[in-house]
Amino acid sequence: MKQSSFLGLMAILWGGWVLVPAWDSFSISSAYSVMLKILPEMGWGILVFALGLVTLAANRQKWMRVEIGLSFALSFIWGLIAMSFLFSNIAAVGAPTYFVWCIYGADTATKLLIQYRQRIRG
């Protein structure tokens, strides 16, 4: 499985989890209050789920520039969540978990960017 496929799958699972109507996922931690100021919980679920789907599609269709952009976008989102946890509840395991996801997304985007530039240069 390519790195970007795993990143897309993580996004689909996270977005799907947040979209379950019976759960109020963002109420479990004050860290999500920062995110709620930007978008409602349902909006985050739809956004991240959609980014994950498009990431998988871009991987399958070999749309490398789209994969690069989406990997950076997902890295930014995971970083935002990590910082939210860091500033609201430093003892929670969410901060290091999301920070690792952030690094993974940035690493994925960087590797794809290097591959893309190598293809262009021939």
C-alpha positions as CSV (number, residue, x, y, z in Angstrom):
1,M,0.0,0.0,0.0
2,K,1.4,3.4,-1.0
3,Q,1.9,6.0,1.7
4,S,-0.7,8.3,0.3
5,S,-3.2,5.4,0.2
6,F,-2.7,4.9,3.9
7,L,-3.1,8.6,4.5
8,G,-6.3,8.6,2.6
9,L,-7.6,5.6,4.5
10,M,-6.8,7.3,7.8
11,A,-8.8,10.3,6.7
12,I,-11.8,8.3,5.6
13,L,-11.8,6.4,8.9
14,W,-11.5,9.6,11.0
15,G,-14.1,11.4,8.9
16,G,-16.4,8.5,9.0
17,W,-16.0,8.2,12.8
18,V,-16.9,11.9,13.2
19,L,-19.9,11.5,10.9
20,V,-21.6,8.8,13.0
21,P,-24.8,10.7,14.0
22,A,-25.3,8.8,17.3
23,W,-21.9,10.1,18.6
24,D,-20.9,13.6,19.6
25,S,-17.3,12.9,19.0
26,F,-16.1,16.5,19.6
27,S,-17.6,16.7,23.1
28,I,-15.0,14.3,24.5
29,S,-12.3,16.9,24.6
30,S,-12.1,20.6,24.9
31,A,-9.3,20.4,22.2
32,Y,-12.0,20.2,19.5
33,S,-13.5,23.6,20.6
34,V,-10.9,25.3,18.4
35,M,-12.0,23.3,15.4
36,L,-15.7,24.0,16.2
37,K,-15.0,27.7,15.8
38,I,-13.9,27.0,12.2
39,L,-16.5,24.3,11.2
40,P,-19.2,22.3,12.9
41,E,-18.4,18.7,13.7
42,M,-20.4,17.4,10.7
43,G,-18.5,19.8,8.5
44,W,-15.1,18.4,9.7
45,G,-16.3,14.9,9.2
46,I,-17.5,15.6,5.6
47,L,-14.3,17.6,4.8
48,V,-11.8,15.0,6.0
49,F,-13.8,12.0,4.7
50,A,-14.0,13.7,1.2
51,L,-10.3,14.5,1.3
52,G,-9.6,10.9,2.1
53,L,-11.7,9.7,-0.8
54,V,-10.1,12.1,-3.3
55,T,-6.7,11.1,-2.0
56,L,-7.4,7.4,-2.8
57,A,-8.8,8.4,-6.2
58,A,-5.8,10.5,-7.0
59,N,-3.5,7.7,-6.0
60,R,-5.4,5.2,-8.2
61,Q,-5.6,7.6,-11.2
62,K,-1.9,8.7,-10.8
63,W,-2.8,12.4,-10.2
64,M,0.5,13.1,-8.4
65,R,0.0,16.8,-8.1
66,V,-3.4,16.3,-6.5
67,E,-1.9,13.7,-4.1
68,I,0.8,16.2,-3.1
69,G,-1.7,18.9,-2.4
70,L,-4.0,16.6,-0.5
71,S,-1.2,15.2,1.6
72,F,-0.1,18.7,2.6
73,A,-3.8,19.6,3.4
74,L,-4.3,16.5,5.6
75,S,-1.0,17.2,7.3
76,F,-2.2,20.7,8.1
77,I,-5.5,19.3,9.5
78,W,-3.7,16.7,11.7
79,G,-1.3,19.5,12.8
80,L,-4.3,21.7,13.7
81,I,-5.8,19.0,15.8
82,A,-2.4,18.3,17.5
83,M,-2.0,21.9,18.4
84,S,-5.6,22.1,19.7
85,F,-4.8,19.2,22.0
86,L,-1.5,20.6,23.0
87,F,-3.0,24.0,24.1
88,S,-6.2,22.7,25.7
89,N,-5.2,19.4,27.3
90,I,-1.5,18.7,27.3
91,A,-1.9,15.4,29.2
92,A,-4.1,13.9,26.5
93,V,-2.6,11.4,24.1
94,G,-4.2,13.2,21.2
95,A,-1.4,15.7,20.8
96,P,1.4,13.2,20.1
97,T,-0.9,10.9,18.1
98,Y,-2.1,13.7,15.7
99,F,1.4,15.2,15.6
100,V,2.7,11.8,14.2
101,W,-0.1,11.9,11.7
102,C,0.9,15.4,10.7
103,I,4.5,14.3,10.2
104,Y,3.3,11.3,8.2
105,G,1.3,13.5,5.9
106,A,4.2,16.0,5.4
107,D,6.6,13.1,4.8
108,T,4.2,11.6,2.2
109,A,3.8,15.0,0.4
110,T,7.6,15.5,0.4
111,K,8.3,12.1,-1.0
112,L,5.6,12.6,-3.7
113,L,7.0,16.0,-4.5
114,I,10.5,14.6,-5.0
115,Q,9.2,11.8,-7.2
116,Y,7.2,14.3,-9.2
117,R,10.2,16.6,-9.8
118,Q,12.3,13.6,-10.8
119,R,9.7,12.6,-13.4
120,I,9.6,16.1,-14.8
121,R,13.4,16.3,-15.1
122,G,13.4,12.9,-16.8
